[in-house]
Amino acid sequence: MEPTKQFLEKVFSTKRMERYFALYPNDEAKAIRHYECNLMLAESLYVSLSVLEVTLRNALCRELETMTGREDWYAIFPTTPGLRSLNRYITEAGQHITARNEQVTPSKIVAEMTLGFWVSLLNSEYERTLWQALRRAFPYMPRQERQRRNVSAPLNTFRRFRNRIFHNESICWNLARVEEIHAEMLMVIGWMNRDLPEWVAAQERFEAVCAEIRKRLDWE
């Protein structure tokens, strides 16, 4: 089928589509093509985003286990000053697991936690309580740069960027900026495991998709 403005506005809402049609008021076909490129770009970022999230989760979880000496590291939250506010995430995760009639285990708690939770562990409020242990999750980060804020800032950018993608919001406007974010993701992944960026690049289509978008939208 050949999608039309009316069809896309009906399916995705006029509000969501108005930015595209406003950019090309006399070229409906190009507006639709731009929206399709937005979907292509979002899809091409799945590999790097998912690898980043899983690698971060596992790296932080490993250091939390080492710090506490227990698999259920989150059990210290209720009794540790400065960490008590984190216990609500654990409680909610346990409730979700129980609602599925599953047994609450450390591995299931870890899997239930969102990217927002893991990123929040590196926020300034936990610098004194967690950073000393969690900095070891980034063994390949240049030593002179290994400060909490230098990890937290890009991770929060990735979190916001991921949310835009997962909510089907527009990201295909400043392609150069998207390429910068992608490069930063590979860099942070490399801080945790220096062999992963090359492997990720071999699994994904990001560069090819960016080239195709430039061609389709005459951005070359």
Solvent accessible surface area in square Angstrom, and as a share of the most:
residue,aa,sasa,rsa
1,M,171,0.76
2,E,156,0.70
3,P,34,0.22
4,T,63,0.37
5,K,74,0.31
6,Q,148,0.66
7,F,81,0.34
8,L,10,0.05
9,E,35,0.16
10,K,174,0.74
11,V,79,0.46
12,F,63,0.26
13,S,51,0.33
14,T,78,0.46
15,K,155,0.66
16,R,90,0.33
17,M,0,0.00
18,E,78,0.35
19,R,118,0.43
20,Y,3,0.01
21,F,17,0.07
22,A,76,0.59
23,L,89,0.44
24,Y,30,0.11
25,P,105,0.66
26,N,149,0.77
27,D,60,0.31
28,E,80,0.36
29,A,64,0.50
30,K,35,0.15
31,A,0,0.00
32,I,13,0.06
33,R,75,0.28
34,H,0,0.00
35,Y,3,0.01
36,E,62,0.28
37,C,0,0.00
38,N,2,0.01
39,L,73,0.36
40,M,42,0.19
41,L,0,0.00
42,A,19,0.15
43,E,97,0.44
44,S,4,0.03
45,L,0,0.00
46,Y,134,0.51
47,V,38,0.22
48,S,0,0.00
49,L,6,0.03
50,S,33,0.21
51,V,22,0.13
52,L,1,0.00
53,E,38,0.17
54,V,67,0.39
55,T,22,0.13
56,L,0,0.00
57,R,60,0.22
58,N,73,0.37
59,A,4,0.03
60,L,0,0.00
61,C,16,0.09
62,R,119,0.44
63,E,18,0.08
64,L,1,0.01
65,E,63,0.28
66,T,102,0.59
67,M,70,0.31
68,T,34,0.20
69,G,69,0.66
70,R,107,0.39
71,E,107,0.48
72,D,40,0.21
73,W,1,0.00
74,Y,25,0.10
75,A,39,0.30
76,I,39,0.20
77,F,1,0.00
78,P,65,0.41
79,T,107,0.62
80,T,36,0.21
81,P,92,0.58
82,G,48,0.46
83,L,2,0.01
84,R,138,0.50
85,S,65,0.42
86,L,1,0.00
87,N,43,0.22
88,R,137,0.50
89,Y,59,0.22
90,I,16,0.08
91,T,65,0.38
92,E,79,0.35
93,A,4,0.03
94,G,14,0.13
95,Q,109,0.48
96,H,98,0.44
97,I,0,0.00
98,T,82,0.47
99,A,84,0.65
100,R,117,0.43
101,N,144,0.74
102,E,65,0.29
103,Q,141,0.63
104,V,68,0.39
105,T,39,0.23
106,P,37,0.23
107,S,75,0.49
108,K,72,0.31
109,I,3,0.01
110,V,17,0.10
111,A,66,0.51
112,E,46,0.21
113,M,14,0.06
114,T,88,0.51
115,L,4,0.02
116,G,28,0.27
117,F,1,0.00
118,W,2,0.01
119,V,1,0.01
120,S,18,0.12
121,L,1,0.01
122,L,1,0.00
123,N,43,0.22
124,S,75,0.49
125,E,119,0.54
126,Y,11,0.04
127,E,76,0.34
128,R,235,0.86
129,T,51,0.30
130,L,0,0.00
131,W,26,0.09
132,Q,109,0.49
133,A,11,0.09
134,L,0,0.00
135,R,62,0.23
136,R,125,0.46
137,A,0,0.00
138,F,0,0.00
139,P,61,0.38
140,Y,99,0.38
141,M,2,0.01
142,P,53,0.33
143,R,185,0.68
144,Q,142,0.63
145,E,72,0.32
146,R,49,0.18
147,Q,72,0.32
148,R,30,0.11
149,R,146,0.53
150,N,52,0.27
151,V,0,0.00
152,S,9,0.06
153,A,62,0.48
154,P,22,0.14
155,L,1,0.01
156,N,26,0.14
157,T,30,0.18
158,F,0,0.00
159,R,66,0.24
160,R,128,0.47
161,F,14,0.06
162,R,50,0.18
163,N,51,0.26
164,R,92,0.34
165,I,19,0.09
166,F,109,0.45
167,H,114,0.51
168,N,47,0.24
169,E,63,0.28
170,S,19,0.12
171,I,14,0.07
172,C,0,0.00
173,W,61,0.21
174,N,92,0.47
175,L,8,0.04
176,A,54,0.42
177,R,89,0.33
178,V,5,0.03
179,E,53,0.24
180,E,93,0.42
181,I,12,0.06
182,H,12,0.05
183,A,59,0.45
184,E,52,0.23
185,M,0,0.00
186,L,32,0.16
187,M,94,0.42
188,V,0,0.00
189,I,0,0.00
190,G,12,0.11
191,W,16,0.06
192,M,14,0.06
193,N,62,0.32
194,R,166,0.60
195,D,107,0.55
196,L,37,0.19
197,P,29,0.18
198,E,143,0.64
199,W,130,0.46
200,V,0,0.00
201,A,55,0.42
202,A,81,0.63
203,Q,88,0.39
204,E,25,0.11
205,R,127,0.46
206,F,5,0.02
207,E,141,0.63
208,A,68,0.53
209,V,3,0.02
210,C,3,0.02
211,A,60,0.46
212,E,62,0.28
213,I,0,0.00
214,R,65,0.24
215,K,134,0.57
216,R,90,0.33
217,L,1,0.01
218,D,106,0.55
219,W,82,0.29
220,E,167,0.75
